[in-house]
Amino acid sequence: MQPLKESAQKVQARLQQLGYDNQVVELPDSTRTAAEAAQAIGCEVAQIAKSIIFRRKTTDKPVLVVASGTNRIDEKLLAQWMQEKPGKADADFVREKTGFVIGGVSPVGHLEPIETWIDEDLLRFEVIWAAAGHPNAVFSLTPKQLVQMTNGEVARIASRP
C-alpha cells in the first residue's frame, strides 16, 4: 500500500491525536466534488460531508461550513448564525488558513482552530465521508464524531435540492 500524501498524513495524525481510529484512505479517482467522492466511495452524495471555507469580514478569520453533499449552503441562513454576512474565501485564503487546497479541505487538521458550522442534515446518517487533506483522500466518520472533532455547531444552514 502506498504511503499517504503529506497533507493526508497530517489529517491522519490529527485524528489519532484527537483519540480517533478513523482511517484516511486515498482513492484512485478524484473526490474533489461531492458527486465524484460519492461515486468513488460507493455511497449516497448526501453522505459526503463537504467542507467549505468562508471568511468573517469583520475579523478576516476563516469559517468552516460542513454540509451534506446534496445541499447548497444558504448564505442568508449562515449569516443569521454568524451574525454577519459571510465573505467569500479564494483558493489562496483557504490554503493560507487551513493548509489544504480547495477540494481537499478536511474538517480537522487545520493550521489553527476554525469556527465550524455543521449542516443538520448530516445527522440523519450513520456514516458520512469527509475530505482528508487532499482531493483524493477521504475518511469515514459518524455525525457525532464530526461534531466532537470540530467542536462545531449544528444548525440549519443549507437549502435542500
Secondary structure per residue as TSV (DSSP state, phi and psi in degrees):
chain	resnum	aa	ss	phi	psi
A	1	M	-	360.0	136.7
A	2	Q	-	-70.4	143.8
A	3	P	-	-67.7	152.9
A	4	L	-	-67.7	149.2
A	5	K	-	-62.2	156.6
A	6	E	H	-53.8	-45.2
A	7	S	H	-67.3	-34.1
A	8	A	H	-72.5	-35.4
A	9	Q	H	-61.4	-37.6
A	10	K	H	-61.2	-42.3
A	11	V	H	-66.5	-44.5
A	12	Q	H	-59.0	-43.8
A	13	A	H	-63.0	-41.1
A	14	R	H	-65.4	-41.2
A	15	L	H	-58.3	-44.9
A	16	Q	H	-64.8	-41.6
A	17	Q	H	-59.4	-36.0
A	18	L	T	-78.3	-6.3
A	19	G	T	90.6	19.8
A	20	Y	-	-105.3	148.3
A	21	D	-	-104.9	15.8
A	22	N	-	-58.3	140.9
A	23	Q	-	-109.1	126.8
A	24	V	-	-76.4	134.5
A	25	V	E	-126.3	145.3
A	26	E	E	-105.9	130.1
A	27	L	-	-101.0	152.0
A	28	P	S	-68.3	-26.1
A	29	D	S	-102.0	155.6
A	30	S	-	-63.0	143.7
A	31	T	-	-120.8	26.7
A	32	R	S	-62.7	-36.5
A	33	T	S	-109.2	160.9
A	34	A	H	-59.9	-40.7
A	35	A	H	-65.8	-42.7
A	36	E	H	-63.1	-42.6
A	37	A	H	-62.4	-47.0
A	38	A	H	-61.0	-41.8
A	39	Q	H	-65.0	-44.2
A	40	A	H	-66.5	-35.8
A	41	I	H	-84.1	-36.2
A	42	G	T	90.7	38.7
A	43	C	S	-128.9	177.3
A	44	E	-	-71.8	147.5
A	45	V	G	-59.3	-35.1
A	46	A	G	-63.5	-21.0
A	47	Q	G	-82.1	-4.7
A	48	I	E	-83.3	124.3
A	49	A	E	-93.3	92.8
A	50	K	E	-82.1	134.7
A	51	S	E	-103.7	121.6
A	52	I	E	-125.3	131.5
A	53	I	E	-97.9	131.5
A	54	F	E	-116.1	178.2
A	55	R	E	-132.1	141.6
A	56	R	E	-76.2	125.1
A	57	K	T	-69.2	-32.7
A	58	T	T	-74.1	-32.4
A	59	T	T	-119.0	-9.2
A	60	D	-	61.7	25.3
A	61	K	-	-89.4	148.9
A	62	P	E	-75.8	151.2
A	63	V	E	-130.1	125.2
A	64	L	E	-96.9	129.9
A	65	V	E	-117.0	124.7
A	66	V	E	-110.2	113.5
A	67	A	E	-123.2	155.7
A	68	S	E	-61.1	140.4
A	69	G	T	-57.5	-23.4
A	70	T	T	-92.1	-11.7
A	71	N	-	-92.3	153.5
A	72	R	E	-107.3	130.4
A	73	I	E	-66.0	128.6
A	74	D	-	-93.6	104.7
A	75	E	H	-64.6	-25.8
A	76	K	H	-69.7	-42.6
A	77	L	H	-64.9	-43.7
A	78	L	H	-60.8	-40.9
A	79	A	H	-60.8	-37.4
A	80	Q	H	-62.8	-43.0
A	81	W	H	-69.0	-41.9
A	82	M	H	-76.3	-19.3
A	83	Q	T	64.7	28.9
A	84	E	S	-168.7	155.9
A	85	K	-	-70.3	128.1
A	86	P	E	-70.7	142.2
A	87	G	E	-94.3	160.1
A	88	K	E	-76.4	146.8
A	89	A	-	-116.5	118.8
A	90	D	-	-82.5	174.2
A	91	A	H	-57.9	-39.6
A	92	D	H	-65.5	-42.5
A	93	F	H	-62.3	-44.7
A	94	V	H	-59.7	-48.6
A	95	R	H	-65.6	-42.0
A	96	E	H	-63.0	-39.5
A	97	K	H	-89.4	-27.1
A	98	T	H	-110.3	-27.4
A	99	G	S	87.6	2.6
A	100	F	S	-120.2	157.3
A	101	V	-	-87.8	154.3
A	102	I	T	-57.9	136.3
A	103	G	T	97.2	-12.9
A	104	G	-	-130.8	9.4
A	105	V	-	-66.2	119.9
A	106	S	-	-89.2	155.6
A	107	P	S	-73.4	-11.9
A	108	V	S	-133.4	163.8
A	109	G	-	88.7	19.1
A	110	H	-	-71.9	169.0
A	111	L	S	-68.2	-25.3
A	112	E	S	-149.8	161.2
A	113	P	-	-59.3	140.8
A	114	I	-	-126.9	132.7
A	115	E	E	-56.0	129.5
A	116	T	E	-129.7	135.2
A	117	W	E	-119.6	133.0
A	118	I	E	-116.7	128.7
A	119	D	E	-62.0	122.4
A	120	E	G	-58.9	-24.2
A	121	D	G	-64.8	-23.8
A	122	L	G	-66.8	-23.7
A	123	L	G	-71.7	-8.9
A	124	R	G	-82.9	-6.9
A	125	F	-	-101.9	151.5
A	126	E	S	-76.9	-38.6
A	127	V	-	-133.0	137.5
A	128	I	E	-128.2	167.5
A	129	W	E	-127.3	135.1
A	130	A	E	-126.7	154.7
A	131	A	E	-64.4	151.7
A	132	A	-	-128.3	48.0
A	133	G	S	91.7	-8.2
A	134	H	S	-147.8	147.6
A	135	P	T	-58.9	-13.8
A	136	N	T	-111.4	4.2
A	137	A	E	-110.7	136.9
A	138	V	E	-142.3	166.0
A	139	F	E	-146.8	150.1
A	140	S	E	-94.3	151.2
A	141	L	E	-160.8	168.7
A	142	T	-	-93.3	156.7
A	143	P	H	-57.2	-36.7
A	144	K	H	-61.8	-42.7
A	145	Q	H	-62.5	-40.1
A	146	L	H	-58.1	-46.3
A	147	V	H	-62.9	-44.5
A	148	Q	H	-65.8	-46.5
A	149	M	H	-62.1	-38.9
A	150	T	H	-95.9	-14.1
A	151	N	T	58.8	31.9
A	152	G	-	-80.6	158.0
A	153	E	E	-95.6	127.2
A	154	V	E	-85.6	131.7
A	155	A	E	-156.4	163.7
A	156	R	-	-83.7	103.5
A	157	I	-	-126.0	4.3
A	158	A	E	-134.4	153.6
A	159	S	E	-100.8	140.6
A	160	R	-	-85.8	151.0
A	161	P	-	-67.0	360.0
